């Protein structure tokens, strides 16, 4: 199976992803559709220029959809792997002004702690395509 490898740097977000992951309807769908209970937060990655170009390929890829409750936006999730074999998922909110050069990662673990990551660390995310 082909794999898409996207690189970028860790950065601290505004906490909006954490608030969404805590919502019961979001958690339920992640558990049902992705098979894990999400840690209440996301790992934010600012992509390299090449990573941003590769992210555009995801628009054509088969995604797991997170269907919104009233007043919220839909999101797409893609199974992925961080640090070689740590299962996670990329979350792509379908929001008009969402930055092209950013991805958010969810996992059952606190990825910053588990992988000892800090801002500006470079990571590679592998997405089975």
C-alpha positions in Angstrom: 0.0 0.0 0.0 1.4 3.4 -0.9 2.3 5.8 1.9 2.2 9.5 1.9 4.9 11.1 4.2 4.3 14.6 5.4 6.8 16.6 7.5 6.4 19.6 9.7 7.2 21.3 12.9 5.3 21.1 16.2 3.7 24.2 17.5 1.3 25.2 20.3 -2.2 25.9 19.2 -5.1 27.8 20.7 -6.7 24.8 22.3 -9.7 24.8 19.9 -9.0 21.2 18.8 -9.0 20.0 22.4 -12.4 21.6 23.0 -13.8 19.8 19.9 -12.3 16.4 20.8 -14.0 16.7 24.3 -17.4 17.0 22.7 -19.4 13.8 23.3 -20.6 13.4 19.7 -17.1 13.9 18.4 -15.6 11.4 20.9 -18.3 8.8 20.1 -17.6 9.0 16.4 -13.8 8.8 16.8 -14.3 5.7 19.0 -16.7 4.1 16.5 -15.0 5.0 13.3 -11.3 5.1 14.2 -11.2 2.6 17.0 -9.6 4.5 19.8 -10.7 6.8 22.6 -9.0 10.2 21.8 -6.8 12.0 24.2 -8.6 15.4 24.8 -6.2 17.5 22.6 -4.5 17.6 19.3 -0.9 17.8 18.2 -0.5 20.8 15.9 2.0 20.5 13.0 3.0 23.4 10.7 3.9 21.7 7.4 6.9 22.3 5.2 6.2 23.7 1.7 6.4 20.1 0.3 4.1 18.9 3.2 1.5 21.5 2.3 1.6 20.3 -1.4 1.2 16.7 -0.3 -1.7 17.5 2.1 -3.6 18.6 -1.0 -3.6 15.0 -2.2 -5.7 14.1 0.8 -8.6 15.9 -0.7 -8.9 13.0 -3.2 -8.2 10.3 -0.7 -10.9 8.2 1.1 -11.5 9.7 4.5 -13.4 8.8 7.6 -16.0 11.6 8.1 -16.9 13.1 11.4 -20.5 14.3 10.9 -21.3 17.5 12.7 -24.0 18.3 15.3 -26.0 21.4 14.5 -23.9 24.6 14.4 -20.6 22.7 13.9 -18.5 21.9 10.8 -17.9 18.5 9.3 -14.4 17.0 9.5 -12.4 14.4 7.7 -10.0 12.0 9.4 -7.2 9.9 7.9 -5.5 7.0 9.7 -1.8 7.8 10.1 1.3 6.8 11.9 3.7 9.1 13.9 7.2 8.1 15.0 7.1 5.1 12.7 4.4 3.0 14.2 2.3 5.0 16.7 -1.3 4.9 15.4 -3.0 8.2 15.2 -5.3 10.2 12.8 -5.0 13.5 11.0 -8.1 15.6 11.4 -9.0 18.1 8.7 -11.8 20.4 9.7 -13.9 21.5 6.7 -13.8 25.1 7.6 -13.4 27.7 4.9 -10.5 29.6 6.4 -8.6 26.7 7.9 -4.9 27.2 7.1 -3.6 24.9 4.3 -0.2 24.5 5.9 -1.4 23.0 9.2 -2.5 19.5 10.3 -3.8 18.4 13.6 -3.2 14.9 14.9 -5.4 12.9 17.4 -4.4 9.8 19.2 -5.3 7.8 22.3 -2.2 9.2 24.0 -0.9 12.7 24.8 1.6 12.7 21.9 3.7 15.5 23.3 4.4 13.6 26.5 4.6 10.1 24.9 7.1 11.2 22.2 8.7 14.0 24.3 7.9 16.6 21.7 8.3 20.3 22.1 7.6 23.3 19.8 9.8 23.4 16.7 10.6 19.6 16.8 10.3 18.2 13.3 8.1 15.1 12.8 7.1 12.9 10.0 3.5 11.6 9.6 2.9 8.6 7.5 -0.5 8.2 5.9 -1.4 4.9 4.2 -2.9 6.1 0.9 
